[in-house]
Amino acid sequence: MTPVLAKPLAVTAFDEWLDAFNRNDRAALTEFNARRFGEPEHNIEYLLRVTGSGSLSAYEVGALQR
């Protein structure tokens, strides 16, 4: 019998984040950020803009990098 290995913590965290991101779920993203980074609003507007429109214009990307 082959032992079942637990998922690495990074994989578990990424899966949690990806699920919230794919659902465009602000509450889930802020909860994830608060729990994992201690910053609930970190990159939220950027992430919601990306998921809402499917892409960002070059202007938006430049503005977000400032």
Summary of the structure (lengths in Angstrom):
residues: 66
radius of gyration: 15.1
end to end distance: 54.2
largest distance: 55.6
contacts: 129
relative contact order: 0.10
helix: 67%
strand: 0%
